[in-house]
Amino acid sequence: MYIKKILWTIAILGLVVAGLFAYYIYNAMLAPNTNFNNEEAYIYIKSTDDYSVVRAQLEPLLKDIESFDVLAEQKKYTSNIKSGKYAIKKGMNNNDIINSIRSNNIPVKVSFNNLNSLEKLAGRIANQIEADSVSLLEAMSNSNFLNSNGFKSETTLAMYLPNSYELYWNTSAESFRDRMLKEYKSFWNKSRLKKANDIGLNEIQVMTLASLVYEESKASKEQPRVAGLYINRLKLGMPLDSDPTLKFAAYKLPEYKNTIIRRVLNVHKEIESPYNTYKNLGLPPGPICMPDLSAVKAVLNCEKHKYIFMCADPKRIGYHKFAKSIAQHNVNARAYHNYLNSKGIRK
């Protein structure tokens, strides 16, 4: 009788222990452990982060961080951190969370446009992926990379086609640069290369001319006409006389720092710079900005006409008047200068 009581006691204790163990396992692995109201929450894990950094991000998102710690240790996640962007869905248990942040790296959309320097591009990209602006600028400016791929410091901006790209958040600076080179080479397919050759330009020259077209006119419907005008001037051996190139040259000088040139004057035309297309024949050394793809396509499909002069149209702001003769151009120019004077725009 006494032995039976002992056996019953042992059995009951065993059931209690088993129940507690099952309860522990349930809480550690299977019980929902999120503490937010949205359908998803995200964490960003850098390549240099250890478990303590990840834990600090997770703690406000979880009901019970200690139970997560136990399972993370058991599953060896604490010593095998993976960088990237990860989603935690509402109602996930610890096991699901660990599986998610271990293997479900989520791509991000990286976008850029309307930039006129590598420095600004590096800053824009650094706000969207893990790589910082310093490492991005170093990678994009690397002389060995530029030389081996046919670029110079003046032309490297041509490689970066403004668009939206899907990348992983933990993409390195070098990987970002290499991806953009791949996109550039893909863009310049046989069809586009033939169009460039037909107008007597190579890829970088097209990008350079497109930057002038884009800075001259943001109106996509007008860009092919502007491009055709510049092509006509190149063929005739005339200076491009592009006002945007004067502004670009001026903004590189200390006296124009933190200024906005609203009216191009004769003094700007005297600036000594290879970007001054009033003084120098042909295209400038490289793009003066990152042209929109509409401007690139406008160059490749430029309008065939005989216009060689253009002037901003005071009656249609953002558009231009075009002329085939200097006499007509002078009429157009006077109208625009009168408009600027009426608005008090002197410089």
SVG drawing of the C-alpha trace seen along z (x, -y; Angstrom):
<svg xmlns="http://www.w3.org/2000/svg" viewBox="-4 -96 47 98">
<polyline fill="none" stroke="black" stroke-width="0.4" points="0.0,0.0 2.8,-2.3 4.7,-1.6 1.6,-2.3 1.3,-5.8 4.9,-6.5 4.4,-5.4 1.2,-7.5 3.1,-10.5 5.9,-10.0 3.5,-9.7 1.6,-12.8 4.9,-14.7 5.9,-13.5 2.7,-14.7 3.1,-18.1 6.7,-18.4 5.6,-17.3 2.8,-19.8 5.1,-22.6 7.6,-21.6 4.8,-21.5 3.6,-24.9 7.2,-26.3 7.6,-24.9 4.3,-26.3 5.2,-29.8 8.7,-29.7 7.8,-28.4 4.1,-28.4 2.4,-31.2 1.9,-34.5 4.5,-36.9 4.0,-40.2 3.1,-43.5 2.0,-45.9 -1.3,-46.7 -0.1,-47.0 -0.2,-43.9 3.6,-44.0 6.6,-45.6 10.1,-45.8 13.6,-45.7 16.8,-46.6 19.9,-44.6 23.3,-46.0 26.2,-43.8 28.0,-44.8 25.1,-44.2 25.3,-41.6 22.5,-40.0 22.3,-42.7 21.5,-45.3 18.9,-43.0 17.3,-42.3 17.1,-46.1 15.0,-46.4 12.8,-43.5 12.1,-44.2 9.4,-46.9 7.8,-44.6 7.5,-41.5 5.4,-40.7 8.1,-38.5 11.6,-39.1 13.0,-36.6 11.3,-33.6 12.5,-34.8 16.1,-34.9 15.8,-31.3 14.7,-30.0 17.1,-32.2 20.0,-30.7 18.7,-27.2 18.4,-27.7 21.8,-29.3 20.4,-32.5 22.3,-34.6 25.6,-33.7 24.4,-33.7 22.9,-37.1 21.9,-37.9 21.9,-41.5 18.9,-42.9 15.4,-44.2 13.0,-41.7 9.2,-41.7 7.5,-40.5 3.9,-39.8 1.3,-40.3 0.6,-37.2 3.9,-35.4 5.4,-33.1 9.1,-33.1 9.9,-30.3 8.3,-32.1 10.0,-35.3 13.4,-33.6 12.8,-31.9 11.7,-35.2 14.7,-37.3 17.1,-34.5 16.1,-33.8 13.4,-36.2 15.5,-39.2 13.0,-41.6 14.0,-43.7 13.5,-47.4 12.8,-49.9 15.7,-52.3 14.9,-55.4 16.9,-58.4 16.6,-61.2 17.3,-65.0 20.8,-64.9 23.9,-66.7 26.8,-65.1 28.0,-61.8 28.1,-63.4 24.3,-64.0 23.7,-60.6 25.7,-58.9 23.7,-60.9 20.3,-59.9 21.2,-56.2 22.6,-56.2 19.1,-57.1 17.7,-53.9 20.2,-51.2 22.7,-50.2 25.8,-51.6 26.8,-55.1 27.5,-58.0 31.2,-57.9 31.6,-54.3 29.2,-54.8 31.1,-57.8 34.4,-55.9 33.0,-53.0 31.5,-55.1 34.7,-57.2 37.2,-54.3 39.6,-55.0 40.3,-51.4 36.6,-50.8 36.1,-53.8 39.1,-53.1 38.2,-49.5 34.7,-50.4 35.4,-53.4 34.5,-56.2 36.3,-59.2 35.5,-61.3 33.7,-63.8 31.6,-61.1 30.8,-58.7 27.4,-60.3 26.3,-59.0 26.3,-55.5 23.5,-56.1 20.1,-55.9 17.3,-57.5 14.7,-54.9 13.4,-52.7 15.4,-49.5 14.8,-46.5 17.7,-45.8 18.3,-44.3 18.7,-46.8 22.1,-45.4 23.5,-45.9 27.1,-47.0 28.4,-50.2 30.4,-48.1 27.3,-45.9 25.1,-49.0 27.7,-50.5 28.1,-47.2 24.3,-46.8 24.0,-50.2 26.7,-49.3 24.8,-46.2 21.6,-48.3 23.5,-50.8 24.9,-48.0 21.4,-46.5 19.9,-49.9 22.5,-50.3 21.2,-47.5 21.9,-47.1 18.9,-49.2 19.9,-52.2 23.5,-51.9 22.5,-52.0 20.4,-55.1 23.3,-56.7 25.7,-55.8 23.2,-57.2 23.4,-60.7 27.2,-60.4 27.4,-59.9 28.5,-57.3 26.7,-56.3 28.4,-58.8 27.9,-61.6 24.2,-60.8 24.0,-61.0 25.9,-64.2 23.7,-65.8 20.6,-64.4 21.7,-66.3 21.7,-69.6 18.3,-68.8 16.9,-67.9 18.2,-71.1 16.9,-73.2 13.4,-71.7 11.5,-69.5 8.6,-69.3 9.0,-65.8 7.0,-66.8 9.5,-69.5 12.7,-67.6 13.0,-65.9 12.9,-69.3 15.6,-70.7 17.7,-67.6 17.4,-68.1 18.5,-71.7 21.6,-70.7 22.4,-68.0 22.0,-70.6 24.5,-72.9 27.0,-70.0 26.8,-69.1 27.3,-72.7 30.3,-73.2 28.4,-75.9 28.9,-76.4 26.0,-74.8 25.4,-78.1 23.6,-76.2 22.7,-78.4 22.5,-75.4 26.2,-74.7 27.0,-78.3 25.1,-77.8 26.8,-74.5 30.2,-76.2 29.3,-79.2 28.1,-77.1 31.6,-75.5 33.1,-78.9 33.3,-80.3 31.6,-83.5 28.4,-81.7 28.2,-79.4 24.7,-79.4 23.3,-81.6 20.7,-81.0 21.2,-82.3 17.8,-83.3 19.1,-85.2 22.1,-84.3 24.2,-87.5 27.2,-88.3 29.5,-88.0 28.5,-84.3 29.5,-83.8 33.1,-84.8 33.6,-82.1 36.7,-80.1 35.5,-76.5 35.4,-73.5 31.6,-73.4 31.2,-76.9 29.5,-75.9 29.5,-79.5 33.3,-79.5 34.0,-75.9 32.8,-73.9 31.2,-70.5 29.8,-68.8 31.0,-69.6 33.3,-67.0 30.4,-65.1 26.8,-65.3 25.9,-68.4 23.1,-66.5 21.5,-63.1 19.1,-63.3 15.7,-61.8 15.2,-58.9 12.7,-60.9 15.6,-63.2 17.9,-60.3 15.1,-58.9 14.6,-62.4 18.2,-62.5 18.1,-59.1 14.8,-60.0 15.6,-63.6 13.2,-65.7 14.5,-66.3 14.2,-70.0 16.3,-73.1 16.1,-75.1 19.4,-76.3 18.2,-78.9 15.9,-78.7 14.7,-81.1 12.4,-80.7 8.8,-81.5 7.4,-84.2 3.9,-83.2 4.4,-79.5 6.6,-79.2 8.7,-76.0 8.6,-76.0 10.7,-77.6 10.4,-79.5 12.6,-78.1 14.1,-79.9 16.0,-79.1 17.5,-82.5 19.3,-84.9 16.8,-87.7 13.9,-85.7 15.9,-84.6 16.6,-88.2 12.9,-89.0 12.2,-86.0 15.1,-87.0 13.9,-90.6 10.5,-89.4 11.9,-87.2 14.3,-89.9 11.4,-92.3 9.5,-89.7 12.4,-89.3 12.7,-93.1 9.0,-93.3 9.4,-90.8 12.4,-92.6 14.7,-89.7 18.1,-91.2 20.5,-88.4"/>
</svg>
